[in-house]
Amino acid sequence: MPLLTSSSYRPAVLLANGHLQTIAASTLRRVPGVEYRRERLELPDGDFVDLDWSLAGPVPARRLGIISHGLEGDSNRPYVRGMARALNQAGFDALAWNYRGCGGETNRLLRAYHLGDTDDLAAVVRCAVEDKHYPELFLTGFSAGGNVTLKYLGENAARVPSQVQRAAVFSVPTDLKASSMHISRWQNQIYLRRFLTSLRHKMRVKAAHLPGQLDVSALDELRDFPQFDERYTAPLHGFASADEYYEHSASGRYLAGIRIPTLLVNALNDPFLPPSCFPREAARASQFFYLETPAEGGHVGFNEAGPNGTFYSERRAVDFFTRAVPG
């Protein structure tokens, strides 16, 4: 019954609420000392994702941590670089992969990425196992990347290679429909506008890249995620509606299928997450799914002692991956 009843996380001084913890982590943090080597992974449908590798030493390690970023993120976001650095310092190689269209170059196909797309993560895992021959893999993800990771682990445990040992994810919207409405509240407009600005830009770039295949004439009229997902995300990825996309893609419905030790850390003051994104009953019923709900942390925050040090998410992931008994 791995519902964790306490957390050792305490926020840095002056970060008094979830909004400050969220904004400080995304805007003030710098993570030096991470050097990536980029490699392009060709996908079965003719598209690609870009992989950024950060090795712990001059030769590959036995253990690899695969990092999945959040919505409209990439491998250079501070939370990704911080996790890569922490993994390297613990003796893990790190692989931060960029979703389709997130690596600095638009993807080739009309489709892009979405929060339930586990096939691309599966391709990255296969690359690590079959091409790079890592004997031990550990998965971590943030927000949207955490949702993809949990869904990958739970929707079909039989396809998860035995090399995948454990997973730790943070700030995950396990209920996508409720989360999409929650972030549309007036208190969250600063975040919503930032996401929609980035998504609109990518739609316009894609429309120019694929003339005649994408109508962006009413793009600026879309004011929230349900509207954007109804108009673009759902039809571009084979869903009949935004509701169908949310239902199929939400990781909460797959948690019971997880068969490796997996930790979810969602802060109770996360401004992005409604109450349904704290799946306590799923943790109580599982032998493998651990839920930790610290009072503080914001969304992908977890700053402990200044913007440039190690964050709790990084320390917690490494601890979960390396301790003899998970928890």
C-alpha positions in Angstrom: 0.0 0.0 0.0 2.6 2.6 -1.1 0.7 5.8 -0.2 3.4 7.9 1.4 2.0 9.8 4.3 4.8 12.3 4.7 7.4 14.2 2.7 10.8 15.7 3.6 10.5 18.5 1.1 10.7 22.1 2.5 10.7 25.0 0.1 13.4 27.6 -0.1 13.1 30.7 2.1 10.9 33.4 0.6 9.1 31.1 -1.8 5.9 31.3 0.2 3.2 29.8 -2.2 2.7 27.6 -5.2 2.8 30.4 -7.7 6.2 31.7 -6.5 7.6 28.2 -6.3 6.5 27.6 -9.9 7.7 30.8 -11.4 11.0 31.0 -9.6 12.0 27.5 -10.7 11.2 28.2 -14.4 12.6 31.8 -14.7 15.5 32.2 -12.2 17.3 28.9 -12.4 20.4 28.3 -14.3 22.0 24.8 -14.6 25.7 24.9 -15.7 27.8 21.8 -16.2 25.6 19.8 -18.5 27.0 19.1 -21.9 24.7 17.3 -24.4 25.6 15.3 -27.4 22.6 15.3 -29.9 21.5 12.3 -31.9 18.5 12.1 -34.2 16.2 9.1 -33.8 14.2 8.2 -36.9 10.7 6.9 -36.1 8.8 4.2 -37.9 6.3 6.6 -39.5 9.0 8.7 -41.1 9.2 11.4 -38.5 12.0 12.0 -35.9 12.8 13.0 -32.4 16.1 14.5 -31.2 17.9 12.9 -28.3 20.3 14.8 -26.1 22.8 12.6 -24.2 24.8 13.6 -21.1 27.2 10.9 -20.0 28.5 10.5 -16.4 32.0 9.5 -17.6 34.2 8.9 -20.6 32.6 5.5 -21.2 28.8 4.7 -21.0 27.5 3.8 -17.6 25.4 0.7 -16.8 22.5 2.8 -15.8 20.6 5.3 -17.9 18.0 7.8 -16.8 15.5 8.9 -19.5 14.0 12.3 -19.0 10.7 13.4 -20.5 10.0 17.1 -20.5 6.7 19.0 -20.0 4.3 20.7 -22.4 6.1 22.9 -24.9 9.4 22.2 -23.1 12.6 20.8 -24.3 15.9 19.3 -23.1 17.3 22.7 -22.1 14.6 23.6 -19.6 16.2 24.1 -16.2 14.3 21.2 -14.6 15.5 18.8 -17.3 19.1 20.0 -17.1 19.0 19.8 -13.3 17.8 16.2 -13.5 20.4 15.3 -16.0 23.1 16.8 -13.8 21.9 15.0 -10.7 21.7 11.7 -12.6 25.3 12.2 -13.9 26.6 13.0 -10.4 25.0 9.8 -9.1 26.8 7.7 -11.8 23.9 7.5 -14.3 24.1 8.5 -18.0 21.2 10.8 -18.9 19.1 11.0 -22.0 16.8 14.0 -22.4 14.6 13.5 -25.4 12.8 16.2 -27.3 9.2 15.5 -28.5 8.3 16.0 -32.1 8.7 19.7 -33.0 10.4 20.5 -29.6 14.1 20.1 -30.5 14.4 23.4 -32.4 13.2 22.1 -35.8 9.6 21.5 -36.9 8.7 17.8 -37.3 8.0 16.4 -40.8 4.5 15.2 -40.4 1.2 17.0 -39.9 0.8 15.4 -36.5 3.0 16.5 -33.6 3.1 15.2 -30.0 0.4 14.9 -27.4 0.1 14.0 -23.7 -1.0 10.4 -24.4 1.6 9.6 -27.1 3.5 6.7 -25.6 4.8 5.2 -28.9 7.6 7.8 -29.2 8.7 7.1 -25.6 8.6 3.4 -26.4 10.9 4.1 -29.4 13.3 6.0 -27.2 13.4 3.1 -24.7 14.0 0.6 -27.5 16.9 2.7 -28.8 18.5 2.7 -25.3 18.0 -1.1 -25.0 18.6 -2.4 -28.5 21.0 0.1 -30.0 22.9 1.4 -26.9 22.7 -1.8 -24.9 22.0 -0.3 -21.5 21.2 -3.0 -19.0 19.4 -0.8 -16.6 16.9 2.0 -17.4 15.2 4.5 -15.1 12.4 6.8 -16.3 11.6 10.3 -15.1 9.3 12.9 -16.4 7.7 16.3 -15.5 4.1 17.4 -15.9 3.1 16.3 -19.5 6.2 14.1 -19.6 5.2 12.4 -16.4 1.7 11.7 -17.8 3.3 10.0 -20.8 5.6 8.0 -18.6 2.9 6.8 -16.3 0.7 5.9 -19.2 3.5 4.0 -21.0 4.2 2.0 -17.9 0.6 1.1 -17.1 -1.3 0.7 -20.4 0.6 -2.4 -21.5 3.2 -3.6 -19.0 4.1 -6.5 -21.2 5.8 -4.2 -23.7 7.9 -2.4 -21.1 11.4 -4.0 -21.4 12.8 -5.8 -18.4 15.7 -3.3 -18.4 13.3 -0.6 -17.2 13.8 -0.8 -13.4 12.0 2.1 -11.8 10.3 5.5 -12.5 9.9 8.8 -10.7 7.6 11.6 -12.1 6.7 15.0 -10.8 3.8 17.5 -11.1 1.7 15.2 -13.3 -1.9 16.0 -14.5 -3.2 12.5 -14.2 -6.7 13.7 -15.0 -6.3 15.7 -18.2 -9.9 17.0 -18.6 -10.0 18.3 -15.1 -6.5 19.8 -15.5 -7.4 21.5 -18.8 -10.2 23.3 -17.1 -8.3 24.0 -13.9 -5.5 25.8 -15.7 -8.1 28.0 -17.4 -9.1 29.7 -14.1 -8.3 33.4 -13.7 -5.6 32.6 -11.2 -3.7 30.7 -13.9 -4.0 33.0 -16.9 -0.3 33.9 -16.9 0.6 30.2 -17.5 -2.2 29.6 -19.9 -1.3 32.5 -22.1 2.4 31.4 -22.2 1.4 27.9 -23.3 -1.1 29.0 -25.9 1.4 31.6 -27.4 3.9 28.8 -27.9 1.3 26.4 -29.3 -0.1 29.0 -31.7 3.4 29.8 -33.0 4.1 26.1 -33.7 0.8 25.7 -35.5 1.7 28.7 -37.8 5.1 27.3 -38.4 3.6 23.9 -39.3 1.0 25.5 -41.6 3.9 27.2 -43.5 5.9 24.0 -43.6 2.9 22.0 -45.0 1.0 24.4 -47.2 -2.7 23.7 -47.6 -2.8 21.0 -44.9 -3.6 23.1 -41.8 -6.2 25.9 -41.3 -4.9 28.4 -38.8 -7.3 31.2 -39.7 -9.1 31.1 -36.4 -6.1 30.3 -34.2 -6.2 33.5 -32.2 -9.8 32.9 -31.2 -8.9 29.8 -29.1 -8.7 30.9 -25.5 -8.1 27.7 -23.5 -6.9 24.2 -23.7 -10.3 22.5 -24.4 -10.8 24.8 -27.4 -7.3 24.3 -28.7 -7.4 20.5 -28.2 -10.8 20.3 -29.9 -9.6 22.2 -32.9 -6.1 20.8 -33.3 -4.8 18.2 -30.9 -7.7 15.8 -31.2 -8.2 15.7 -35.0 -4.4 15.8 -35.8 -3.9 12.7 -33.6 -6.9 10.6 -34.5 -9.4 11.5 -31.7 -13.0 12.4 -32.4 -13.0 15.2 -29.8 -11.0 16.8 -27.0 -13.0 14.8 -24.5 -12.0 11.5 -26.2 -8.4 12.7 -26.3 -8.5 13.5 -22.6 -10.2 10.2 -21.7 -7.8 8.0 -23.7 -4.6 9.9 -22.7 -5.0 10.6 -19.0 -2.5 8.5 -17.1 -4.9 8.1 -14.1 -6.8 5.3 -15.8 -3.7 3.3 -16.3 -2.0 3.4 -12.9 -3.3 0.0 -11.8 -1.4 -1.6 -14.7 2.0 -0.4 -13.5 4.4 -3.3 -12.7 7.6 -1.6 -11.7 8.2 0.6 -8.6 7.0 4.0 -9.7 6.9 7.3 -7.7 4.6 10.2 -8.3 5.3 13.5 -6.4 2.5 16.0 -6.8 2.6 19.1 -4.5 -0.7 20.0 -2.8 -0.2 23.7 -3.7 0.4 23.0 -7.4 -1.6 25.7 -9.3 -2.1 23.4 -12.3 -3.6 20.4 -10.5 -7.2 19.8 -9.4 -8.0 17.4 -6.6 -8.5 14.5 -9.0 -4.8 14.6 -9.8 -3.9 13.1 -6.4 -4.7 9.5 -7.0 -4.6 8.2 -3.4 -6.8 5.2 -3.9 -4.7 4.0 -6.8 -1.7 4.1 -4.6 -3.4 2.3 -1.7 -4.5 -0.5 -4.1 -1.1 -0.9 -5.8 2.1 -2.8 -4.9 4.1 -0.7 -7.3 2.6 2.9 -7.6 3.9 5.3 -4.8 2.2 8.6 -4.3 3.9 11.5 -2.3 2.0 14.7 -1.8 4.2 17.4 -0.1 2.3 20.5 1.0 4.6 22.7 -1.0 6.4 22.6 -4.3 4.2 24.4 -6.9 4.3 23.0 -10.4 7.7 21.6 -11.3 9.2 23.7 -8.5 10.7 21.9 -5.5 13.4 24.5 -4.9 15.2 23.7 -1.7 18.1 26.1 -1.2 18.5 28.6 -4.0 17.8 28.6 -7.8 21.1 27.0 -8.9 21.4 24.1 -6.4 19.9 20.6 -6.5 16.1 20.6 -6.4 14.1 18.1 -4.3 12.7 16.5 -7.4 16.3 15.5 -8.5 17.4 14.4 -5.0 14.1 12.4 -4.6 14.4 10.7 -8.0 18.0 9.6 -7.4 17.1 8.3 -3.9 14.2 6.4 -5.3 16.3 4.9 -8.1 19.2 3.8 -5.8 17.8 2.7 -2.5 17.5 -1.0 -1.9 13.8 -0.8 -1.0 11.8 1.8 -2.9 9.6 4.3 -1.0 
